[in-house]
Amino acid sequence: MLSNPGAAQCDSCLRPLPQQGTPVLRMQFPSGELKVSVGQHLVLGRDAGQSPVAGSFTQYDNVSRRHSTVWLDPSGTAWVRDEGSTNGTFVNGERLPRGVEAPLRDGDQLRLAADVTGTIQLK
């Protein structure tokens, strides 16, 4: 039972609550915008066989073929996991350890390697 039906998080456990409408994760990179819907996992990297958005990263030699994975869970929380990239995945300047899942929030900076930075938008 929610004391505030429009709340963004649960009063007792502080977990995000699903918002009205279908949430979408948008990542604005220099090469364009990428979108992820609820339940979708998207591999970010240069290998077209592993990443459907490889064309966005082929010009960056320091981005791994299978660099990281982003997804949006049913509650509307966005996540990122480094897939063992050579040059790292960073959220707001903090490097993620290999295989660790980290939440993404609206306005976060997601950086792949040294020079590919995207801005997170959750709507």
Secondary structure, DSSP 4 states (H G I P E B T S, - for coil): --SSTT-SB-TTT-PBPPPSS--EEEEEETTEEEEEEBT-EEEESS-TTT-TTGGGTTT-TTS-TT-EEEEE-TTS-EEEEE-S-SS-EEETTEEPPTT-EEEE-TT-EEEETTTEEEEEEE-
